[in-house]
Amino acid sequence: MDCLREIQGKQAHDPIFIEKMNTSASWRCICVPGPLIVGAGPSGLATAACLKEKGVPSVVLERSNCIASLWQLKTYDRLRLHLPKQFCELPLMGFPTDFPTYPIKQQFVDYLEAYAREFDIKPRFNETVSQAEYDATLGFWRVKSVGVNGKGTEYVCRWLVVATGENAEAVMPEMEGMGEFGGDIRHTSLYKSGEEFRGKRVLVVGCGNSGMEVCLDLCNHNARPSLVVRDTVHVLPREMLGRSTFGLSMWLLKWLPIRFVDRLLLIVTWLMLGDTARIGLDRPRLGPLELKNLSGKTPVLDVGTLANIKSGDIKVCPSIKRLKRHAVEFVNGKTENFDAIILATGYKSNVPSWLKEREMFSEKDGYPRRPFPNGWKGESGLYAVGFTKRGLLGTSMDARRIAEDIERCWKHEAKHRMAFTRSLLQQPSSDSSS
Ligand SMILES: Cc1cc2nc3c(=O)[nH]c(=O)nc-3n(C[C@H](O)[C@H](O)[C@H](O)COP(=O)(O)OP(=O)(O)OC[C@H]3O[C@@H](n4cnc5c(N)ncnc54)[C@H](O)[C@@H]3O)c2cc1C
């Protein structure tokens, strides 16, 4: 421990200090004086920026070859921010004023690139963290990563920030007869545009924001989409009473109880969109905001899909019973032919697959066990950013808190390091005494 503290002291101003523990060319060990952040999405970048502002250097590891890989590599072309830009800004740097209220995907990526440049964040790309474990004897985290060439690195650090996101892995449901179908079956993370489905019969499974938007995109490219709706869903207009529905809800919640705001939202929605149950979209028993708070389930903000369902351009179907050769049998006994299936079945956290820790993170879903707003901090220098089910607003809150917390510790340890260095300097050397 003292030995590592000494190394830390000497390297306090170096973001990375490389110590060769093993002479093997395929393995090395790196001692990180500041926090190690896993993931270079918006959450990892926001945390690194907040730390930087406080004078704490950090190292960011990213499994892909770019920042914000979810946005750059796994989203469809027509994607815009679902929420108005003022609710999606990262700490310390706003969006450019000429950006529209709902920036398109490329604008958001440009903003993140500029953000990384502004705070001089240079993630170590192509490094997938495969294991992280706290070494109680050393008092440090040992984090193993694997590069594209299979080269392994072990990082030793005092603070570990998990920023791998709520959307780290695609959820692929098992369906009977999947091998029989014969057509294209793909997750939305691999869907780019309806162009390649022009004229085709496409079944979209899942009616969240992505599923609804993919259906709309397919319509716009003259494909023939059907939407599987297995569960109840709240669809709200993206704007109401001249404001964004999200912004209006946040504003009303400052003065009114959540159930009252929910009732208000549902009345205005009913006036604007009509009774969605009549087109096969039953509403949950709980209101949209209460449901979001209790389960994290996000209401769908309609950007035009509903009109296409009403006009019959998008067909609503019940749950799938099984797949057949280029066909799908539904639980109501009907069978229809399809050329392709798009799975808008969401994502999951991958934390349990690499973090050997069960106190802070649940093994079941890979989220912090303590509910919002207390899930950001664990024991022994472990932190989580971006697991609040509250999008980028949650990310900003977590990032600021983590940076403040680590800064306190960093300053405290800096005093310790300085005292240690001073005591070394004051000791008469053996040469002078002889
Ligand atoms: C289609 C879509 C639209 C959305 N729109 C909005 C919106 O408008 N507003 C909003 O607030 N939120 C939105 N969200 C929520 C979204 O989760 C956040 O916007 C944001 O991307 C979360 O950032 P993050 O950094 O926490 O996670 P991510 O963006 O997923 O970044 C995590 C990073 O960690 C990396 N990683 C994962 N595992 C490892 C590992 N083992 N080793 C190394 N690196 C790893 C990943 O490659 C990734 O780059 C949207 C999500 C989706 C899918």
The ligand as a Tripos MOL2 file, in Angstrom:
@<TRIPOS>MOLECULE
LIG
   53    58     1     0     0
SMALL
NO_CHARGES

@<TRIPOS>ATOM
      1 C1        -32.0090    5.3730  -29.6080 C.3       1 LIG1
      2 C2        -31.7370    6.0820  -28.3200 C.ar      1 LIG1
      3 C3        -32.0880    7.4150  -28.1620 C.ar      1 LIG1
      4 C4        -31.8540    8.0920  -26.9530 C.ar      1 LIG1
      5 N1        -32.2240    9.3990  -26.8340 N.ar      1 LIG1
      6 C5        -31.9980   10.0460  -25.6740 C.ar      1 LIG1
      7 C6        -32.3420   11.4280  -25.5140 C.ar      1 LIG1
      8 O1        -32.8480   12.0790  -26.4010 O.2       1 LIG1
      9 N2        -32.0880   12.0260  -24.3290 N.ar      1 LIG1
     10 C7        -31.5000   11.3550  -23.2870 C.ar      1 LIG1
     11 O2        -31.3050   11.9500  -22.2310 O.2       1 LIG1
     12 N3        -31.1680   10.0480  -23.4200 N.ar      1 LIG1
     13 C8        -31.3950    9.3780  -24.5680 C.ar      1 LIG1
     14 N4        -31.0550    8.0620  -24.6950 N.ar      1 LIG1
     15 C9        -30.4810    7.3550  -23.5440 C.3       1 LIG1
     16 C10       -28.9970    7.0840  -23.7290 C.3       1 LIG1
     17 O3        -28.7700    5.9850  -22.9380 O.3       1 LIG1
     18 C11       -28.1230    8.2620  -23.3760 C.3       1 LIG1
     19 O4        -28.3620    9.2740  -24.2730 O.3       1 LIG1
     20 C12       -26.6120    8.0450  -23.4140 C.3       1 LIG1
     21 O5        -26.1230    7.4310  -24.5820 O.3       1 LIG1
     22 C13       -26.1620    7.2890  -22.2220 C.3       1 LIG1
     23 O6        -24.7710    7.5040  -22.1150 O.3       1 LIG1
     24 P1        -23.8180    6.4980  -21.3630 P.3       1 LIG1
     25 O7        -22.4660    7.0480  -21.5220 O.co2     1 LIG1
     26 O8        -24.3450    6.2500  -20.0050 O.co2     1 LIG1
     27 O9        -23.9640    5.1180  -22.1420 O.3       1 LIG1
     28 P2        -23.4820    4.7790  -23.6390 P.3       1 LIG1
     29 O10       -23.7700    5.8880  -24.5520 O.co2     1 LIG1
     30 O11       -24.0800    3.4460  -23.9400 O.co2     1 LIG1
     31 O12       -21.8770    4.6420  -23.4900 O.3       1 LIG1
     32 C14       -21.2800    3.5750  -22.7960 C.3       1 LIG1
     33 C15       -19.9220    3.2820  -23.4410 C.3       1 LIG1
     34 O13       -19.2780    2.2500  -22.6900 O.3       1 LIG1
     35 C16       -18.6260    1.3680  -23.5820 C.3       1 LIG1
     36 N5        -18.4570    0.0570  -22.9270 N.ar      1 LIG1
     37 C17       -19.4310   -0.8170  -22.5800 C.ar      1 LIG1
     38 N6        -18.8810   -1.9130  -21.9890 N.ar      1 LIG1
     39 C18       -17.5370   -1.7170  -21.9740 C.ar      1 LIG1
     40 C19       -16.4410   -2.4900  -21.4840 C.ar      1 LIG1
     41 N7        -16.6140   -3.6790  -20.8940 N.pl3     1 LIG1
     42 N8        -15.1790   -1.9990  -21.6260 N.ar      1 LIG1
     43 C20       -14.9680   -0.7760  -22.2060 C.ar      1 LIG1
     44 N9        -15.9980    0.0030  -22.6880 N.ar      1 LIG1
     45 C21       -17.2720   -0.4650  -22.5670 C.ar      1 LIG1
     46 C22       -19.5500    1.3200  -24.7840 C.3       1 LIG1
     47 O14       -18.8780    0.9010  -25.9520 O.3       1 LIG1
     48 C23       -20.0510    2.7670  -24.8530 C.3       1 LIG1
     49 O15       -19.2650    3.5570  -25.7230 O.3       1 LIG1
     50 C24       -31.2510    7.3870  -25.8830 C.ar      1 LIG1
     51 C25       -30.8880    6.0400  -26.0630 C.ar      1 LIG1
     52 C26       -31.1120    5.3980  -27.2610 C.ar      1 LIG1
     53 C27       -30.7160    3.9400  -27.4070 C.3       1 LIG1
@<TRIPOS>BOND
     1     1     2 1
     2     2     3 ar
     3     2    52 ar
     4     3     4 ar
     5     4     5 ar
     6     4    50 ar
     7     5     6 ar
     8     6     7 ar
     9     6    13 1
    10     7     8 2
    11     7     9 ar
    12     9    10 ar
    13    10    11 2
    14    10    12 ar
    15    12    13 ar
    16    13    14 ar
    17    14    15 1
    18    14    50 ar
    19    15    16 1
    20    16    17 1
    21    16    18 1
    22    18    19 1
    23    18    20 1
    24    20    21 1
    25    20    22 1
    26    22    23 1
    27    23    24 1
    28    24    25 2
    29    24    26 1
    30    24    27 1
    31    27    28 1
    32    28    29 2
    33    28    30 1
    34    28    31 1
    35    31    32 1
    36    32    33 1
    37    33    34 1
    38    33    48 1
    39    34    35 1
    40    35    36 1
    41    35    46 1
    42    36    37 ar
    43    36    45 ar
    44    37    38 ar
    45    38    39 ar
    46    39    40 ar
    47    39    45 ar
    48    40    41 1
    49    40    42 ar
    50    42    43 ar
    51    43    44 ar
    52    44    45 ar
    53    46    47 1
    54    46    48 1
    55    48    49 1
    56    50    51 ar
    57    51    52 ar
    58    52    53 1
@<TRIPOS>SUBSTRUCTURE
     1 LIG1         1 GROUP 0 **** ****
